């Protein structure tokens, strides 16, 4: 079985702000105009996060899916809470981890897999300022090393 995957949006800042520990794939419960906007690439997950209510349901909060122009009066609210489709076991495991201090769940990318919208979420632990500085130094070092090899 071949998997047809098209990445629509990524959250590059998540890898810089957090240590990404475990990744999960979740479906998203969408309205008709929302899936059309996602297929058109009109989605942003930069400032979004995942909220779990009472260990029962997971929701994608603050994700922006632009209104679909042809939907006129049947359009959706761009920043509404969207239910994530996960197994109960996964939700409970995430819920137990999030109750620990410093842990959160962030979406890392939105993609279309065989025509269905999926979101990759990651259990994450916040980085301290010195961790971020180390990442920047490492990135600069790699960039300068590549520059030197290109010159030679």
C-alpha positions as CSV (number, residue, x, y, z in Angstrom):
1,X,0.0,0.0,0.0
2,X,1.5,3.3,-1.1
3,X,1.1,6.3,1.2
4,X,0.4,9.5,-0.7
5,X,1.5,12.3,1.7
6,X,1.5,16.1,1.0
7,X,2.7,18.4,3.7
8,X,0.5,21.5,4.0
9,X,1.9,23.3,7.0
10,X,4.8,22.9,9.4
11,X,5.6,24.4,12.8
12,X,9.4,25.0,12.6
13,X,9.4,27.0,15.8
14,X,8.3,23.9,17.8
15,X,11.6,22.2,17.4
16,X,13.4,25.4,18.6
17,X,11.2,26.1,21.5
18,X,10.7,22.5,22.8
19,X,12.4,19.1,23.1
20,X,10.1,16.9,21.0
21,X,9.8,13.6,22.9
22,X,7.1,11.4,21.3
23,X,5.2,12.0,18.0
24,X,1.6,10.9,17.2
25,X,-0.5,11.1,14.1
26,X,-4.1,12.3,14.6
27,X,-7.0,12.9,12.3
28,X,-8.9,16.2,12.5
29,X,-12.7,16.5,12.7
30,X,-13.4,19.2,10.0
31,X,-16.2,21.0,8.3
32,X,-16.6,20.9,4.5
33,X,-15.1,24.4,3.9
34,X,-12.2,23.7,6.2
35,X,-10.9,20.7,4.3
36,X,-11.1,22.7,1.1
37,X,-9.0,25.4,2.6
38,X,-6.4,22.9,3.9
39,X,-6.2,21.3,0.4
40,X,-5.5,24.9,-0.9
41,X,-2.7,25.2,1.7
42,X,-4.5,28.0,3.7
43,X,-3.5,26.8,7.2
44,X,-1.2,28.0,9.9
45,X,-0.3,26.1,13.1
46,X,2.4,28.6,14.4
47,X,0.7,29.6,17.7
48,X,-1.5,26.6,18.1
49,X,-1.4,23.9,20.8
50,X,-3.3,20.8,21.8
51,X,-5.7,20.8,24.8
52,X,-7.0,17.7,26.5
53,X,-10.3,18.1,28.4
54,X,-10.7,15.8,31.5
55,X,-8.6,13.1,29.9
56,X,-11.4,12.3,27.4
57,X,-11.1,14.5,24.3
58,X,-8.2,16.2,22.6
59,X,-8.7,19.5,20.7
60,X,-6.5,21.5,18.4
61,X,-6.7,25.1,19.7
62,X,-5.8,28.4,17.9
63,X,-4.9,26.8,14.6
64,X,-5.9,29.2,11.8
65,X,-7.6,27.7,8.7
66,X,-8.5,30.5,6.4
67,X,-12.1,30.9,5.2
68,X,-12.8,29.2,1.9
69,X,-13.9,32.0,-0.6
70,X,-16.4,29.9,-2.5
71,X,-18.2,28.8,0.7
72,X,-19.8,32.3,1.3
73,X,-22.4,32.0,4.1
74,X,-21.6,28.4,4.9
75,X,-18.0,29.3,5.9
76,X,-16.3,28.3,9.2
77,X,-14.8,30.3,12.1
78,X,-11.0,30.4,11.2
79,X,-9.8,29.8,14.8
80,X,-12.4,27.4,16.2
81,X,-11.5,24.4,18.4
82,X,-11.1,21.3,16.3
83,X,-11.5,17.8,17.8
84,X,-8.5,15.5,17.2
85,X,-9.2,11.9,16.4
86,X,-7.0,9.7,18.6
87,X,-7.4,6.4,20.4
88,X,-8.5,6.6,24.0
89,X,-5.2,4.9,25.1
90,X,-3.2,7.6,23.3
91,X,-5.3,10.4,24.9
92,X,-4.9,8.9,28.4
93,X,-1.1,8.6,27.9
94,X,-0.8,12.2,26.7
95,X,-3.0,13.4,29.5
96,X,-0.9,11.7,32.2
97,X,2.3,13.2,30.7
98,X,0.8,16.7,30.4
99,X,-0.1,16.9,34.0
100,X,3.7,16.8,34.8
101,X,5.4,20.2,35.1
102,X,6.9,21.6,31.9
103,X,5.2,19.2,29.5
104,X,2.9,20.2,26.7
105,X,1.5,19.0,23.4
106,X,2.3,20.9,20.2
107,X,1.4,20.3,16.6
108,X,4.4,19.9,14.4
109,X,2.9,19.6,10.9
110,X,-0.4,19.3,9.0
111,X,-0.5,17.0,6.0
112,X,-2.9,15.2,3.6
113,X,-2.5,11.5,3.7
114,X,-4.5,9.6,1.0
115,X,-6.9,12.6,0.8
116,X,-7.5,12.9,4.6
117,X,-6.2,15.8,6.7
118,X,-3.9,14.6,9.5
119,X,-1.9,16.5,12.1
120,X,1.4,15.3,13.6
121,X,1.4,16.2,17.3
122,X,4.4,15.8,19.7
123,X,4.7,15.5,23.4
124,X,7.1,18.3,24.2
125,X,9.2,19.7,27.1
126,X,10.0,23.4,27.1
127,X,13.6,24.4,26.5
128,X,15.5,26.8,28.7
129,X,17.3,29.8,27.3
130,X,20.7,28.2,27.5
131,X,19.4,25.2,25.5
132,X,18.2,27.6,22.7
133,X,21.6,29.3,22.7
134,X,23.4,26.0,22.3
135,X,21.1,25.1,19.3
136,X,21.9,28.5,17.7
137,X,25.6,28.0,18.2
138,X,25.5,24.5,16.7
139,X,23.5,25.7,13.7
140,X,26.0,28.6,13.1
141,X,28.9,26.3,13.4
142,X,27.4,23.9,10.8
143,X,26.7,26.8,8.5
144,X,30.2,28.1,8.7
145,X,31.7,24.6,8.1
146,X,29.5,24.2,5.0
147,X,30.6,27.6,3.8
148,X,34.3,26.6,4.2
149,X,33.8,23.4,2.2
150,X,32.0,25.3,-0.5
151,X,34.9,27.8,-0.9
152,X,37.5,25.0,-1.2
